[in-house]
Amino acid sequence: MRNSLTLILLLMLTACSIFSSKDEKSAAGKGESAERIYAQATEQMSDANYAGAIKLFEKLQSRYPYGRYAQQAQMEIAYAYYKQSEPEAALSAVERFIKQYPKSSHVDYAYYLKGLVNFDDDLGLFGEGFHPDLSERNPKAPREAYDAFEDLVTRFPNSKYAADSKLRMQYLSNALARHETQIASYYLRRGAYVAAVNRANGVLIEYPHAPATRDALRIMVQAYDAMGLKSLSDDSRRVLDKNFAKNGDRSVVKQPSENKKSWWHFWK
């Protein structure tokens, strides 16, 4: 019986070896090795042909799902979708990478890329062209960008992407505070004083270091005055004078410049 089992195992191993060897020879014969496909894909990336690169990276993953290039290909796909301005596909690819390779030495870049994708998505919401009819719009992407950068900084404080992530977090914090203050100002003009106070107070609580806190306090002073709440108005004015009377306007953090490096520069 033992001899029979040994013979069966030997036959199975031999068969696997034969088929594996046959597949590798067939692939190599057609110029379709993992190295070859990866080289072709990265060439397409260099030429900014992201659609072509995605197809090749997906082909590589399909044929060599457990090879040494599979992990790289997954992140390359995410980056290619990002460069191709397809945020949903990019985020989906990033999430797959984080789920499949949580212990990867490059998972910090996955969080960074997740932040970048959301950071670049709909930042126009915070521009000068704010319109009242957008007052209830939920800035989902910038908030998720902030969360992704915060995850990176918290989980990987020594990551080479941590410094840039902190700058982007500060920018996003200021932008979100400004957005909320614009909404509060809109409510104030409409005579919705309670709503104006609530929005302005939210800025003070959530973004206490943002330059927009000055405008938020001014809105609270005006709203309380309009409601005849002199005590609350005086309290808000004292806070305003104490923090801004001598310091003047706080400087606004500019948007971080785009990092021009390609994904494979980050990878190495």
N, C-alpha and C positions, 0 to 999 in steps of 0.2 A: 504494500500500500504506500509505504514511504517512498519507494522507488518511483511509483506511478506519479505521485505528487511532484517529486523532483523533476521528472521528465516533462510534466505539464508546464511547470514554471519555466523550465529551460526553453520550451517551445514558445511560450508567450514572450519571453524576453528576446528571443531570436526574431520573432515576428515583429516586435516593436522596433528592434534595431534595423530590420530590413526596410520597414515602411518609413521610418524616420530618415534613414539614409537615402531612400528613394526620393522622398519629398524634398530633402535638402539639395540633392543633385538636380532634381527637376527645377527647383527654384533658382539654383545657381546657374543652371543651363540657360534659363530664360532671362538671366540678369535681374532676378527678383529677390535677391538676398535682403535681409533686414538692413544691412549697411547701405546697400544700393538704394533702396526705397527712401531711407532716411536722408541720404545725400541729395537725392532728387527733390525731396520735400523742402529741405533747408535752402536749396538753390531757388526754389519757387518763393520761399519767404524773403530771401535776399532781393528778389526781383519784384517784391510787393504783390505777387500773384497769390493772394491769401486763399482764394477759393481752390486753386490748384493744389496748394500746400495742404489744405485741410483734407482733400480727397486722398492724397498720398499718405498722410499721417494716419488717417482712418484705415487705409489699406494695410499699412504696417501693423496697426493694432489688431486687425482682423486675422492677419496671417501669423503674427508672432506675438500673441497676447501675453506671453510670459517671458518674452525675451528682454534683453537689457535695454532695448530702446522703447519699450512700451510705456514706461513711466514718463520719459522725456516727451514722447509723442502726445500724451494726454495733455500736458501743459502747453506744448506747442500749439495744439488745437485751440485751447482756450485763448492764448495770446493772438492767434490768427483771427479768431472771431472778434476779438477786441479791436484789432487794427482794421477789421472790415466793417466796423460800426454795427455789430450785431450783439448788443449787450445781453439779451436773454440767452442766446446760445453760448456766449462767453461765460456767463455766470453758471450755466448748467455744467459746462465742461470743468470749470474751477471746482464746483461742488463735488463732482465725480472724483477729481484728483484728491481732494481733501479726504473724501470717504475711503477711497481705495488705498491711498498712501499716507495715512496720518502720521507715520513715523519717518517720512522722507526728510532728508536733510534740506530739501528745497520747499517744504510745505509753507515756510514763512513767505516765500514769494507768492504762493497761491493766495494767501490772505491779502497780500499787497495788491495783487492783480485784481482781486475781488473788489478791493477799495477803489482802485483806479477806474474800473468799469463803471461803478456807480457814481464815482466822482465826476466823470465826463458826461454822464447821462442827465440831460435836462438842467444843467447849471444855469441856463438862461433864466430860470425861475427867479434867480437872485439878482438879475441885472437891473439896470435903470428903467427898463420898460415894464415896470410893475403896473398891473391894471386892477382896479377894484373888483372886477368880476372873477379874479383869481384868488380872492381873499380866503376862500375856504379850501384852496387846493392843498393837498397833502404832499409835502416835499419828501416823498418816500426814498428816492434814490440817494439824495445827499445824506439822509439820516443813516441809511444802510452803509453808505461809504464810510461815514464816521465810525459806525460800529465795527466794520471790517478793519479799519486802521487801528482802532482801539484794541481789537482782538490781537492783532499782530504785536503791538507795543507791549501788551500785557503778557502774552505767551512767549514772545521772543524779544525781550528787551535789548539783547545784544545783536539783533539782526542788522544787517547793513541797510535794510529798508526802514528801520525804526525812526531815524532822524527825519527823513522825508515824510513819513507817515504822521509824525507829530506836527510838522508844519501844515500838512493838509488838514489835520484835525482842527488846528487853530483857525485856519481859514474857513472851514465848514462851520465851526462854532459861531464865528462872527457873521457868516452869511445867514445862518439859520436865525440868529438873533435879529439881524436886520429885517429879515422876512417877517418875523413875528411882530416887530415894531411897526412895519408898514401896515400890517393888518390892524394893529391896535389904533394906528392913526386913521385908518379908513373908518373904523367903528366910531372914533371920536367925531369925525366930520359928519357922520350920519346921526349923531346924537345917541348912539348906543353906548352910554357911558360905562355901564357895568361891564359890558363885554370888552370895552377898551381897557379898563382897569385890570381885568383878569388876564388879558393878553400881555399887557405891559408888565404886570407882576410876574407872569410866567418867564419873561425874559430875565428878570432879576434873579429868579430862582435857578433857572436852567443854564443861563449863560452870564454869570456874575462878572466875568472879566472881559466881556465883549464891549466894544466901543458904543454899541447901540443902547447900552443901559442908560446913557445920558438922555437919549430921546424917550426911552421908556418912562423914566422918572418925570420928564416934562409932561408926557401924556397923562400920567397919573395925577399930577398937580392940576392940570386943566380939567380933567374929568371930575375930580373931587370938587373943584370949584363950581363946575356946572351943576353938580348935584347938591350944592350947598353944604357939603361936608367939610367945614373949615378946619377942624382938628386934623383930619386925615390929609387934607391938602397941605397944611403947615408941616406935618411930619414928613411928607414926601419932599417938600421944598427944602427942609433942613438937610435931608439926606443928599439931595441934589447939590446944594451949596457946599456941603462938607466935602463931597467927592470930586466936584468939578469946578468950583468957583475959582480956585487958584491953579489947577492943573491944565485947564483948557481942554481942548479935544484930544482924545486918545488917538493914536495912529491906527490906521486900518491895515491889517495884514494883507498883503497882496496875494493873489492866487499863485501857488507854486508853479514854476515853469515846467513844461512837459519834459519828461526824461526821454531823451532821444535814443537811448540804448535799446537795441533789439533784445528779444527774449534770450537768445543764446549767449549774449554777453552777461546777462544776469545769472544764467545757469552755471557758467564756468567759475 
